[in-house]
């Protein structure tokens, strides 16, 4: 009852005025949780009321749910998938003027809470999430406390589970005395979402590192932002100081596997600004993308600035960072511990920059393994730098102006009146650091930074463009690849258009286009640190190919006057010349073409030849087999002298008669293949060595030789007397 009275004392004098203020800021409908039967006495199950309210927001197409002061027990799990129903939803409690404390505040201030009077009490146990929301473009929870129940080991599997949401923000919320000591447990979990935790406090909330549980879990994440937020081992509520005695989280915040990128969302970046981590977590931040499925996309950058951490006493690392393309830790303190392995442990980082990192107590080691490509440590205090990175650089400068990281920050503040974005801070610091001791290089990089800032750049930009063919028509299906500071690919749409969004202006990019069977005049265009959006158009021409060949007979002699037909994607006809050659040129690549030779006098092998998806010039030869043969021969005397005027008769499959010429030659031409033919010579007063010769199943030219001799006769008789 004391707690109820305290909640009532903190209720606004005019809750309706609070709702009106919210409604004025939101053009969507605003609903009141009490209107759906919520009691808020800490005992009645208000899960069905919350479910009804979210159902109503879905039916209304989105909007705001106002949560009046009260203690709302959520015993029945609440789940709402807004996919296709709404794009933006807000859950808003009664506003509190108590800010989240800065990370360097004293313990009393860090653990005091936010003075929130709109409270949810998750009571769904270890099997279900208390509140599950997803399928939105944007989701905001603000000014709401989530409070655990004393002596309960698992308040909920997950207190707030957010999935498939582009931008989810948990702002100025308190998570107090919550625990989930089971596999898959978390206090806040984002899945396939961009999650931002802002101006919040996590006091005495626990998960189990033994089952890889983290207080804030990110799986298949699109972005992570933790800003102005405190994580402590305990709070100051007299009924419950905390639940860290149930289990030590693997980390306060875990960076799991990054979601696959696309042209709309090409970057995977986790940022931490102005955060305090107590020693209760085995690590403050863990990055374990390899532990999750599907395999992680490249994590471009994990960026940390103004971190204050009490490192664990359990022999672990304050920051356990693996599987990162880039890591950046700046202006951070790691201490208090009596038994730590390291303040920072880098495993498999591509490029890590540590600047103004202070280590103390037993947390005075910085580690980097051999799979970390490059480590630069600037103006930092430590006792042991255990780096196996092949490129390890230690920089100590005489003045802040010589510190590249602080120089970049100062230039942004001076020129733009703000701190650099994470990507910009990393990019420009790295650019200057790569110069080493080359003063001219440093000056050139600083000048490039000044030119960039003078253009008043936006933090991010888009690259758009259109691809046309040789006829100035839209070219769809062109592969467009972005490389450089980001790597992602897309294709042109039906209008030949493409775009890449959300690219940091501090970066270097190349856009390249390719399409099978096309050649582009300029296949790539590059942009370095543009101030704003850029356009890159491309022109491509369909490649042209040729199909050529030769037609020969069985003796490899060229066959002229053979008709060669092209069919398929394009139709054409050619005729072989005296050399037997033919050619089809200027054929659009990618087509399917069939080449067929034809002649009344020949059959051809191979069969018609087909070229599918024509991608290069082709050569196709054919051999002709005659459809007709001849039967010829010669008639000679015994001295091989040709005998003219001999009648030669053809019989069988075809009949004909001819006469030998002056040399004794004869010929029967154009005899159909496969027939049977007999040639019979005749000459009065002569006889032949063979009366006839037969050619059965004619498959080649036939030749018959006859030798003639005069016919010899005798005259005989008898003489008698008369």
Secondary structure as GFF3:
##gff-version 3
##sequence-region A 1 722
A	DSSP	alpha_helix	2	9	.	.	.	ID=ss1
A	DSSP	alpha_helix	15	25	.	.	.	ID=ss2
A	DSSP	beta_strand	29	32	.	.	.	ID=ss3
A	DSSP	three_ten_helix	33	36	.	.	.	ID=ss4
A	DSSP	beta_strand	41	45	.	.	.	ID=ss5
A	DSSP	alpha_helix	47	60	.	.	.	ID=ss6
A	DSSP	beta_strand	63	67	.	.	.	ID=ss7
A	DSSP	beta_strand	70	74	.	.	.	ID=ss8
A	DSSP	beta_strand	78	81	.	.	.	ID=ss9
A	DSSP	beta_strand	88	93	.	.	.	ID=ss10
A	DSSP	alpha_helix	107	110	.	.	.	ID=ss11
A	DSSP	beta_strand	118	122	.	.	.	ID=ss12
A	DSSP	beta_strand	131	134	.	.	.	ID=ss13
A	DSSP	beta_strand	138	142	.	.	.	ID=ss14
A	DSSP	beta_strand	145	147	.	.	.	ID=ss15
A	DSSP	beta_strand	158	163	.	.	.	ID=ss16
A	DSSP	beta_strand	167	171	.	.	.	ID=ss17
A	DSSP	beta_strand	174	176	.	.	.	ID=ss18
A	DSSP	beta_strand	179	180	.	.	.	ID=ss19
A	DSSP	beta_strand	186	191	.	.	.	ID=ss20
A	DSSP	beta_strand	194	198	.	.	.	ID=ss21
A	DSSP	beta_strand	201	203	.	.	.	ID=ss22
A	DSSP	beta_strand	206	207	.	.	.	ID=ss23
A	DSSP	three_ten_helix	209	211	.	.	.	ID=ss24
A	DSSP	beta_strand	216	219	.	.	.	ID=ss25
A	DSSP	beta_strand	223	232	.	.	.	ID=ss26
A	DSSP	three_ten_helix	244	246	.	.	.	ID=ss27
A	DSSP	beta_strand	251	255	.	.	.	ID=ss28
A	DSSP	beta_strand	269	277	.	.	.	ID=ss29
A	DSSP	beta_strand	283	287	.	.	.	ID=ss30
A	DSSP	three_ten_helix	289	291	.	.	.	ID=ss31
A	DSSP	beta_strand	301	310	.	.	.	ID=ss32
A	DSSP	beta_strand	317	322	.	.	.	ID=ss33
A	DSSP	beta_strand	326	335	.	.	.	ID=ss34
A	DSSP	beta_strand	342	347	.	.	.	ID=ss35
A	DSSP	beta_strand	351	359	.	.	.	ID=ss36
A	DSSP	beta_strand	365	368	.	.	.	ID=ss37
A	DSSP	beta_strand	374	378	.	.	.	ID=ss38
A	DSSP	beta_strand	384	387	.	.	.	ID=ss39
A	DSSP	beta_strand	391	395	.	.	.	ID=ss40
A	DSSP	three_ten_helix	400	402	.	.	.	ID=ss41
A	DSSP	alpha_helix	404	416	.	.	.	ID=ss42
A	DSSP	alpha_helix	422	433	.	.	.	ID=ss43
A	DSSP	alpha_helix	439	454	.	.	.	ID=ss44
A	DSSP	beta_strand	460	468	.	.	.	ID=ss45
A	DSSP	beta_strand	479	484	.	.	.	ID=ss46
A	DSSP	beta_strand	488	491	.	.	.	ID=ss47
A	DSSP	beta_strand	497	504	.	.	.	ID=ss48
A	DSSP	beta_strand	508	514	.	.	.	ID=ss49
A	DSSP	beta_strand	518	520	.	.	.	ID=ss50
A	DSSP	beta_strand	524	528	.	.	.	ID=ss51
A	DSSP	beta_strand	534	535	.	.	.	ID=ss52
A	DSSP	beta_strand	538	542	.	.	.	ID=ss53
A	DSSP	beta_strand	544	553	.	.	.	ID=ss54
A	DSSP	beta_strand	563	568	.	.	.	ID=ss55
A	DSSP	beta_strand	572	575	.	.	.	ID=ss56
A	DSSP	beta_strand	581	588	.	.	.	ID=ss57
A	DSSP	beta_strand	593	598	.	.	.	ID=ss58
A	DSSP	beta_strand	602	605	.	.	.	ID=ss59
A	DSSP	beta_strand	609	611	.	.	.	ID=ss60
A	DSSP	beta_strand	618	619	.	.	.	ID=ss61
A	DSSP	beta_strand	622	626	.	.	.	ID=ss62
A	DSSP	beta_strand	628	636	.	.	.	ID=ss63
A	DSSP	beta_strand	647	652	.	.	.	ID=ss64
A	DSSP	beta_strand	656	659	.	.	.	ID=ss65
A	DSSP	beta_strand	665	672	.	.	.	ID=ss66
A	DSSP	beta_strand	677	682	.	.	.	ID=ss67
A	DSSP	beta_strand	686	688	.	.	.	ID=ss68
A	DSSP	beta_strand	693	695	.	.	.	ID=ss69
A	DSSP	beta_strand	702	710	.	.	.	ID=ss70
###
